[in-house]
Amino acid sequence: LGQMVRCVLHSAGLGPEYWSYALLHCVYVKNRLPHTSIQKSPFQALTGTKPDLGSLKVFGSRVVAQSTDSKTGKLDMNNVKEGIFVGYTGTKKNVYYIDDVSQQPKIGSWLQFDEAHMSIPAQYAPLAAQALQ
């Protein structure tokens, strides 16, 4: 897991201060991958159902979150916050992200993901996003 965490942090272009989020993300992914000794994933062994791998997202990808703050007008864009995806919560509907403005971890459920960082120039994108572009 240590090597996996280092790889995830490096490819996302994030520093060691996000190691705890990277570790949780790696454990989440590893528990959904097949294991040779039990011939299925640990998630499947525990729950009896196959994990849904279609909802996996790239660690460190850009997210646009809909804020729950009140907006001043119907067409205002002040209810949108941008950040960096850093992992999953205990439920499938919510994820952790780091808000760009406050640099604080937040939990969001209405998110749009930009896994290839197409919203920023390629030279400023982390390594994983450059590979996707």
MODELLER restraints for C-alpha pairs under 7 A, 6 or more apart:
rsr = mdl.restraints
at = mdl.atoms
rsr.add(forms.Gaussian(group=physical.xy_distance, feature=features.Distance(at['CA:4:A'], at['CA:26:A']), mean=6.73, stdev=0.5))
rsr.add(forms.Gaussian(group=physical.xy_distance, feature=features.Distance(at['CA:5:A'], at['CA:19:A']), mean=6.93, stdev=0.5))
rsr.add(forms.Gaussian(group=physical.xy_distance, feature=features.Distance(at['CA:5:A'], at['CA:22:A']), mean=5.59, stdev=0.5))
rsr.add(forms.Gaussian(group=physical.xy_distance, feature=features.Distance(at['CA:5:A'], at['CA:23:A']), mean=5.67, stdev=0.5))
rsr.add(forms.Gaussian(group=physical.xy_distance, feature=features.Distance(at['CA:5:A'], at['CA:26:A']), mean=6.56, stdev=0.5))
rsr.add(forms.Gaussian(group=physical.xy_distance, feature=features.Distance(at['CA:8:A'], at['CA:22:A']), mean=6.66, stdev=0.5))
rsr.add(forms.Gaussian(group=physical.xy_distance, feature=features.Distance(at['CA:8:A'], at['CA:59:A']), mean=6.77, stdev=0.5))
rsr.add(forms.Gaussian(group=physical.xy_distance, feature=features.Distance(at['CA:9:A'], at['CA:15:A']), mean=6.64, stdev=0.5))
rsr.add(forms.Gaussian(group=physical.xy_distance, feature=features.Distance(at['CA:9:A'], at['CA:22:A']), mean=6.69, stdev=0.5))
rsr.add(forms.Gaussian(group=physical.xy_distance, feature=features.Distance(at['CA:11:A'], at['CA:126:A']), mean=6.21, stdev=0.5))
rsr.add(forms.Gaussian(group=physical.xy_distance, feature=features.Distance(at['CA:11:A'], at['CA:127:A']), mean=4.97, stdev=0.5))
rsr.add(forms.Gaussian(group=physical.xy_distance, feature=features.Distance(at['CA:11:A'], at['CA:128:A']), mean=4.91, stdev=0.5))
rsr.add(forms.Gaussian(group=physical.xy_distance, feature=features.Distance(at['CA:12:A'], at['CA:59:A']), mean=6.51, stdev=0.5))
rsr.add(forms.Gaussian(group=physical.xy_distance, feature=features.Distance(at['CA:12:A'], at['CA:60:A']), mean=4.83, stdev=0.5))
rsr.add(forms.Gaussian(group=physical.xy_distance, feature=features.Distance(at['CA:12:A'], at['CA:126:A']), mean=5.38, stdev=0.5))
rsr.add(forms.Gaussian(group=physical.xy_distance, feature=features.Distance(at['CA:12:A'], at['CA:127:A']), mean=6.56, stdev=0.5))
rsr.add(forms.Gaussian(group=physical.xy_distance, feature=features.Distance(at['CA:12:A'], at['CA:128:A']), mean=6.12, stdev=0.5))
rsr.add(forms.Gaussian(group=physical.xy_distance, feature=features.Distance(at['CA:13:A'], at['CA:126:A']), mean=4.97, stdev=0.5))
rsr.add(forms.Gaussian(group=physical.xy_distance, feature=features.Distance(at['CA:13:A'], at['CA:127:A']), mean=6.93, stdev=0.5))
rsr.add(forms.Gaussian(group=physical.xy_distance, feature=features.Distance(at['CA:21:A'], at['CA:86:A']), mean=5.78, stdev=0.5))
rsr.add(forms.Gaussian(group=physical.xy_distance, feature=features.Distance(at['CA:21:A'], at['CA:87:A']), mean=6.07, stdev=0.5))
rsr.add(forms.Gaussian(group=physical.xy_distance, feature=features.Distance(at['CA:22:A'], at['CA:86:A']), mean=6.80, stdev=0.5))
rsr.add(forms.Gaussian(group=physical.xy_distance, feature=features.Distance(at['CA:24:A'], at['CA:87:A']), mean=6.96, stdev=0.5))
rsr.add(forms.Gaussian(group=physical.xy_distance, feature=features.Distance(at['CA:25:A'], at['CA:87:A']), mean=5.19, stdev=0.5))
rsr.add(forms.Gaussian(group=physical.xy_distance, feature=features.Distance(at['CA:25:A'], at['CA:88:A']), mean=6.75, stdev=0.5))
rsr.add(forms.Gaussian(group=physical.xy_distance, feature=features.Distance(at['CA:31:A'], at['CA:41:A']), mean=6.24, stdev=0.5))
rsr.add(forms.Gaussian(group=physical.xy_distance, feature=features.Distance(at['CA:31:A'], at['CA:42:A']), mean=5.25, stdev=0.5))
rsr.add(forms.Gaussian(group=physical.xy_distance, feature=features.Distance(at['CA:31:A'], at['CA:43:A']), mean=5.60, stdev=0.5))
rsr.add(forms.Gaussian(group=physical.xy_distance, feature=features.Distance(at['CA:32:A'], at['CA:41:A']), mean=5.40, stdev=0.5))
rsr.add(forms.Gaussian(group=physical.xy_distance, feature=features.Distance(at['CA:32:A'], at['CA:42:A']), mean=6.51, stdev=0.5))
rsr.add(forms.Gaussian(group=physical.xy_distance, feature=features.Distance(at['CA:32:A'], at['CA:43:A']), mean=5.60, stdev=0.5))
rsr.add(forms.Gaussian(group=physical.xy_distance, feature=features.Distance(at['CA:32:A'], at['CA:51:A']), mean=6.11, stdev=0.5))
rsr.add(forms.Gaussian(group=physical.xy_distance, feature=features.Distance(at['CA:33:A'], at['CA:41:A']), mean=5.16, stdev=0.5))
rsr.add(forms.Gaussian(group=physical.xy_distance, feature=features.Distance(at['CA:34:A'], at['CA:40:A']), mean=4.65, stdev=0.5))
rsr.add(forms.Gaussian(group=physical.xy_distance, feature=features.Distance(at['CA:34:A'], at['CA:41:A']), mean=3.98, stdev=0.5))
rsr.add(forms.Gaussian(group=physical.xy_distance, feature=features.Distance(at['CA:35:A'], at['CA:41:A']), mean=5.45, stdev=0.5))
rsr.add(forms.Gaussian(group=physical.xy_distance, feature=features.Distance(at['CA:43:A'], at['CA:51:A']), mean=6.67, stdev=0.5))
rsr.add(forms.Gaussian(group=physical.xy_distance, feature=features.Distance(at['CA:44:A'], at['CA:50:A']), mean=5.18, stdev=0.5))
rsr.add(forms.Gaussian(group=physical.xy_distance, feature=features.Distance(at['CA:44:A'], at['CA:51:A']), mean=6.57, stdev=0.5))
rsr.add(forms.Gaussian(group=physical.xy_distance, feature=features.Distance(at['CA:58:A'], at['CA:115:A']), mean=5.99, stdev=0.5))
rsr.add(forms.Gaussian(group=physical.xy_distance, feature=features.Distance(at['CA:59:A'], at['CA:85:A']), mean=6.01, stdev=0.5))
rsr.add(forms.Gaussian(group=physical.xy_distance, feature=features.Distance(at['CA:59:A'], at['CA:86:A']), mean=5.65, stdev=0.5))
rsr.add(forms.Gaussian(group=physical.xy_distance, feature=features.Distance(at['CA:59:A'], at['CA:87:A']), mean=6.79, stdev=0.5))
rsr.add(forms.Gaussian(group=physical.xy_distance, feature=features.Distance(at['CA:60:A'], at['CA:84:A']), mean=5.43, stdev=0.5))
rsr.add(forms.Gaussian(group=physical.xy_distance, feature=features.Distance(at['CA:60:A'], at['CA:85:A']), mean=5.02, stdev=0.5))
rsr.add(forms.Gaussian(group=physical.xy_distance, feature=features.Distance(at['CA:60:A'], at['CA:86:A']), mean=5.75, stdev=0.5))
rsr.add(forms.Gaussian(group=physical.xy_distance, feature=features.Distance(at['CA:61:A'], at['CA:84:A']), mean=5.65, stdev=0.5))
rsr.add(forms.Gaussian(group=physical.xy_distance, feature=features.Distance(at['CA:61:A'], at['CA:85:A']), mean=5.38, stdev=0.5))
rsr.add(forms.Gaussian(group=physical.xy_distance, feature=features.Distance(at['CA:61:A'], at['CA:113:A']), mean=6.80, stdev=0.5))
rsr.add(forms.Gaussian(group=physical.xy_distance, feature=features.Distance(at['CA:61:A'], at['CA:114:A']), mean=5.97, stdev=0.5))
rsr.add(forms.Gaussian(group=physical.xy_distance, feature=features.Distance(at['CA:61:A'], at['CA:115:A']), mean=4.60, stdev=0.5))
rsr.add(forms.Gaussian(group=physical.xy_distance, feature=features.Distance(at['CA:61:A'], at['CA:117:A']), mean=6.71, stdev=0.5))
rsr.add(forms.Gaussian(group=physical.xy_distance, feature=features.Distance(at['CA:62:A'], at['CA:83:A']), mean=5.87, stdev=0.5))
rsr.add(forms.Gaussian(group=physical.xy_distance, feature=features.Distance(at['CA:62:A'], at['CA:84:A']), mean=4.75, stdev=0.5))
rsr.add(forms.Gaussian(group=physical.xy_distance, feature=features.Distance(at['CA:62:A'], at['CA:85:A']), mean=6.18, stdev=0.5))
rsr.add(forms.Gaussian(group=physical.xy_distance, feature=features.Distance(at['CA:62:A'], at['CA:113:A']), mean=5.93, stdev=0.5))
rsr.add(forms.Gaussian(group=physical.xy_distance, feature=features.Distance(at['CA:62:A'], at['CA:114:A']), mean=4.98, stdev=0.5))
rsr.add(forms.Gaussian(group=physical.xy_distance, feature=features.Distance(at['CA:62:A'], at['CA:115:A']), mean=6.21, stdev=0.5))
rsr.add(forms.Gaussian(group=physical.xy_distance, feature=features.Distance(at['CA:62:A'], at['CA:117:A']), mean=6.18, stdev=0.5))
rsr.add(forms.Gaussian(group=physical.xy_distance, feature=features.Distance(at['CA:63:A'], at['CA:82:A']), mean=5.72, stdev=0.5))
rsr.add(forms.Gaussian(group=physical.xy_distance, feature=features.Distance(at['CA:63:A'], at['CA:83:A']), mean=5.28, stdev=0.5))
rsr.add(forms.Gaussian(group=physical.xy_distance, feature=features.Distance(at['CA:63:A'], at['CA:84:A']), mean=5.71, stdev=0.5))
rsr.add(forms.Gaussian(group=physical.xy_distance, feature=features.Distance(at['CA:63:A'], at['CA:85:A']), mean=6.15, stdev=0.5))
rsr.add(forms.Gaussian(group=physical.xy_distance, feature=features.Distance(at['CA:63:A'], at['CA:111:A']), mean=6.26, stdev=0.5))
rsr.add(forms.Gaussian(group=physical.xy_distance, feature=features.Distance(at['CA:63:A'], at['CA:112:A']), mean=5.53, stdev=0.5))
rsr.add(forms.Gaussian(group=physical.xy_distance, feature=features.Distance(at['CA:63:A'], at['CA:113:A']), mean=4.62, stdev=0.5))
rsr.add(forms.Gaussian(group=physical.xy_distance, feature=features.Distance(at['CA:63:A'], at['CA:114:A']), mean=5.99, stdev=0.5))
rsr.add(forms.Gaussian(group=physical.xy_distance, feature=features.Distance(at['CA:64:A'], at['CA:80:A']), mean=6.61, stdev=0.5))
rsr.add(forms.Gaussian(group=physical.xy_distance, feature=features.Distance(at['CA:64:A'], at['CA:81:A']), mean=5.72, stdev=0.5))
rsr.add(forms.Gaussian(group=physical.xy_distance, feature=features.Distance(at['CA:64:A'], at['CA:82:A']), mean=4.50, stdev=0.5))
rsr.add(forms.Gaussian(group=physical.xy_distance, feature=features.Distance(at['CA:64:A'], at['CA:83:A']), mean=6.46, stdev=0.5))
rsr.add(forms.Gaussian(group=physical.xy_distance, feature=features.Distance(at['CA:64:A'], at['CA:111:A']), mean=5.57, stdev=0.5))
rsr.add(forms.Gaussian(group=physical.xy_distance, feature=features.Distance(at['CA:64:A'], at['CA:112:A']), mean=5.21, stdev=0.5))
rsr.add(forms.Gaussian(group=physical.xy_distance, feature=features.Distance(at['CA:64:A'], at['CA:113:A']), mean=6.66, stdev=0.5))
rsr.add(forms.Gaussian(group=physical.xy_distance, feature=features.Distance(at['CA:65:A'], at['CA:80:A']), mean=5.72, stdev=0.5))
rsr.add(forms.Gaussian(group=physical.xy_distance, feature=features.Distance(at['CA:65:A'], at['CA:81:A']), mean=5.07, stdev=0.5))
rsr.add(forms.Gaussian(group=physical.xy_distance, feature=features.Distance(at['CA:65:A'], at['CA:82:A']), mean=6.01, stdev=0.5))
rsr.add(forms.Gaussian(group=physical.xy_distance, feature=features.Distance(at['CA:65:A'], at['CA:108:A']), mean=6.49, stdev=0.5))
rsr.add(forms.Gaussian(group=physical.xy_distance, feature=features.Distance(at['CA:65:A'], at['CA:110:A']), mean=5.90, stdev=0.5))
rsr.add(forms.Gaussian(group=physical.xy_distance, feature=features.Distance(at['CA:65:A'], at['CA:111:A']), mean=4.58, stdev=0.5))
rsr.add(forms.Gaussian(group=physical.xy_distance, feature=features.Distance(at['CA:65:A'], at['CA:112:A']), mean=6.65, stdev=0.5))
rsr.add(forms.Gaussian(group=physical.xy_distance, feature=features.Distance(at['CA:66:A'], at['CA:79:A']), mean=5.82, stdev=0.5))
rsr.add(forms.Gaussian(group=physical.xy_distance, feature=features.Distance(at['CA:66:A'], at['CA:80:A']), mean=4.81, stdev=0.5))
rsr.add(forms.Gaussian(group=physical.xy_distance, feature=features.Distance(at['CA:66:A'], at['CA:81:A']), mean=6.29, stdev=0.5))
rsr.add(forms.Gaussian(group=physical.xy_distance, feature=features.Distance(at['CA:66:A'], at['CA:110:A']), mean=5.72, stdev=0.5))
rsr.add(forms.Gaussian(group=physical.xy_distance, feature=features.Distance(at['CA:66:A'], at['CA:111:A']), mean=6.55, stdev=0.5))
rsr.add(forms.Gaussian(group=physical.xy_distance, feature=features.Distance(at['CA:67:A'], at['CA:79:A']), mean=4.83, stdev=0.5))
rsr.add(forms.Gaussian(group=physical.xy_distance, feature=features.Distance(at['CA:67:A'], at['CA:80:A']), mean=5.51, stdev=0.5))
rsr.add(forms.Gaussian(group=physical.xy_distance, feature=features.Distance(at['CA:67:A'], at['CA:81:A']), mean=6.26, stdev=0.5))
rsr.add(forms.Gaussian(group=physical.xy_distance, feature=features.Distance(at['CA:69:A'], at['CA:79:A']), mean=6.38, stdev=0.5))
rsr.add(forms.Gaussian(group=physical.xy_distance, feature=features.Distance(at['CA:71:A'], at['CA:78:A']), mean=6.27, stdev=0.5))
rsr.add(forms.Gaussian(group=physical.xy_distance, feature=features.Distance(at['CA:71:A'], at['CA:79:A']), mean=6.03, stdev=0.5))
rsr.add(forms.Gaussian(group=physical.xy_distance, feature=features.Distance(at['CA:82:A'], at['CA:99:A']), mean=6.13, stdev=0.5))
rsr.add(forms.Gaussian(group=physical.xy_distance, feature=features.Distance(at['CA:82:A'], at['CA:100:A']), mean=5.86, stdev=0.5))
rsr.add(forms.Gaussian(group=physical.xy_distance, feature=features.Distance(at['CA:83:A'], at['CA:97:A']), mean=5.99, stdev=0.5))
rsr.add(forms.Gaussian(group=physical.xy_distance, feature=features.Distance(at['CA:83:A'], at['CA:98:A']), mean=5.17, stdev=0.5))
rsr.add(forms.Gaussian(group=physical.xy_distance, feature=features.Distance(at['CA:83:A'], at['CA:99:A']), mean=4.40, stdev=0.5))
rsr.add(forms.Gaussian(group=physical.xy_distance, feature=features.Distance(at['CA:83:A'], at['CA:100:A']), mean=4.82, stdev=0.5))
rsr.add(forms.Gaussian(group=physical.xy_distance, feature=features.Distance(at['CA:84:A'], at['CA:97:A']), mean=5.20, stdev=0.5))
rsr.add(forms.Gaussian(group=physical.xy_distance, feature=features.Distance(at['CA:84:A'], at['CA:98:A']), mean=5.12, stdev=0.5))
rsr.add(forms.Gaussian(group=physical.xy_distance, feature=features.Distance(at['CA:84:A'], at['CA:99:A']), mean=6.84, stdev=0.5))
rsr.add(forms.Gaussian(group=physical.xy_distance, feature=features.Distance(at['CA:85:A'], at['CA:96:A']), mean=6.24, stdev=0.5))
rsr.add(forms.Gaussian(group=physical.xy_distance, feature=features.Distance(at['CA:85:A'], at['CA:97:A']), mean=4.38, stdev=0.5))
rsr.add(forms.Gaussian(group=physical.xy_distance, feature=features.Distance(at['CA:85:A'], at['CA:98:A']), mean=6.64, stdev=0.5))
rsr.add(forms.Gaussian(group=physical.xy_distance, feature=features.Distance(at['CA:86:A'], at['CA:96:A']), mean=5.59, stdev=0.5))
rsr.add(forms.Gaussian(group=physical.xy_distance, feature=features.Distance(at['CA:86:A'], at['CA:97:A']), mean=5.27, stdev=0.5))
rsr.add(forms.Gaussian(group=physical.xy_distance, feature=features.Distance(at['CA:87:A'], at['CA:95:A']), mean=5.80, stdev=0.5))
rsr.add(forms.Gaussian(group=physical.xy_distance, feature=features.Distance(at['CA:87:A'], at['CA:96:A']), mean=5.19, stdev=0.5))
rsr.add(forms.Gaussian(group=physical.xy_distance, feature=features.Distance(at['CA:88:A'], at['CA:94:A']), mean=6.60, stdev=0.5))
rsr.add(forms.Gaussian(group=physical.xy_distance, feature=features.Distance(at['CA:88:A'], at['CA:95:A']), mean=4.37, stdev=0.5))
rsr.add(forms.Gaussian(group=physical.xy_distance, feature=features.Distance(at['CA:88:A'], at['CA:96:A']), mean=5.85, stdev=0.5))
rsr.add(forms.Gaussian(group=physical.xy_distance, feature=features.Distance(at['CA:89:A'], at['CA:95:A']), mean=5.29, stdev=0.5))
rsr.add(forms.Gaussian(group=physical.xy_distance, feature=features.Distance(at['CA:89:A'], at['CA:96:A']), mean=6.58, stdev=0.5))
rsr.add(forms.Gaussian(group=physical.xy_distance, feature=features.Distance(at['CA:93:A'], at['CA:109:A']), mean=5.67, stdev=0.5))
rsr.add(forms.Gaussian(group=physical.xy_distance, feature=features.Distance(at['CA:94:A'], at['CA:107:A']), mean=6.36, stdev=0.5))
rsr.add(forms.Gaussian(group=physical.xy_distance, feature=features.Distance(at['CA:94:A'], at['CA:108:A']), mean=5.48, stdev=0.5))
rsr.add(forms.Gaussian(group=physical.xy_distance, feature=features.Distance(at['CA:94:A'], at['CA:109:A']), mean=4.52, stdev=0.5))
rsr.add(forms.Gaussian(group=physical.xy_distance, feature=features.Distance(at['CA:95:A'], at['CA:107:A']), mean=5.59, stdev=0.5))
rsr.add(forms.Gaussian(group=physical.xy_distance, feature=features.Distance(at['CA:95:A'], at['CA:108:A']), mean=5.62, stdev=0.5))
rsr.add(forms.Gaussian(group=physical.xy_distance, feature=features.Distance(at['CA:95:A'], at['CA:109:A']), mean=6.46, stdev=0.5))
rsr.add(forms.Gaussian(group=physical.xy_distance, feature=features.Distance(at['CA:96:A'], at['CA:105:A']), mean=6.53, stdev=0.5))
rsr.add(forms.Gaussian(group=physical.xy_distance, feature=features.Distance(at['CA:96:A'], at['CA:106:A']), mean=5.66, stdev=0.5))
rsr.add(forms.Gaussian(group=physical.xy_distance, feature=features.Distance(at['CA:96:A'], at['CA:107:A']), mean=4.67, stdev=0.5))
rsr.add(forms.Gaussian(group=physical.xy_distance, feature=features.Distance(at['CA:96:A'], at['CA:108:A']), mean=6.51, stdev=0.5))
rsr.add(forms.Gaussian(group=physical.xy_distance, feature=features.Distance(at['CA:97:A'], at['CA:105:A']), mean=5.61, stdev=0.5))
rsr.add(forms.Gaussian(group=physical.xy_distance, feature=features.Distance(at['CA:97:A'], at['CA:106:A']), mean=5.40, stdev=0.5))
rsr.add(forms.Gaussian(group=physical.xy_distance, feature=features.Distance(at['CA:97:A'], at['CA:107:A']), mean=6.28, stdev=0.5))
rsr.add(forms.Gaussian(group=physical.xy_distance, feature=features.Distance(at['CA:98:A'], at['CA:104:A']), mean=5.50, stdev=0.5))
rsr.add(forms.Gaussian(group=physical.xy_distance, feature=features.Distance(at['CA:98:A'], at['CA:105:A']), mean=4.42, stdev=0.5))
rsr.add(forms.Gaussian(group=physical.xy_distance, feature=features.Distance(at['CA:98:A'], at['CA:106:A']), mean=6.05, stdev=0.5))
rsr.add(forms.Gaussian(group=physical.xy_distance, feature=features.Distance(at['CA:99:A'], at['CA:105:A']), mean=6.31, stdev=0.5))
rsr.add(forms.Gaussian(group=physical.xy_distance, feature=features.Distance(at['CA:99:A'], at['CA:106:A']), mean=6.66, stdev=0.5))
rsr.add(forms.Gaussian(group=physical.xy_distance, feature=features.Distance(at['CA:115:A'], at['CA:129:A']), mean=6.71, stdev=0.5))
rsr.add(forms.Gaussian(group=physical.xy_distance, feature=features.Distance(at['CA:116:A'], at['CA:129:A']), mean=4.45, stdev=0.5))
rsr.add(forms.Gaussian(group=physical.xy_distance, feature=features.Distance(at['CA:116:A'], at['CA:132:A']), mean=5.34, stdev=0.5))
rsr.add(forms.Gaussian(group=physical.xy_distance, feature=features.Distance(at['CA:116:A'], at['CA:133:A']), mean=5.82, stdev=0.5))
rsr.add(forms.Gaussian(group=physical.xy_distance, feature=features.Distance(at['CA:117:A'], at['CA:125:A']), mean=6.27, stdev=0.5))
rsr.add(forms.Gaussian(group=physical.xy_distance, feature=features.Distance(at['CA:117:A'], at['CA:129:A']), mean=5.76, stdev=0.5))
rsr.add(forms.Gaussian(group=physical.xy_distance, feature=features.Distance(at['CA:122:A'], at['CA:130:A']), mean=6.20, stdev=0.5))
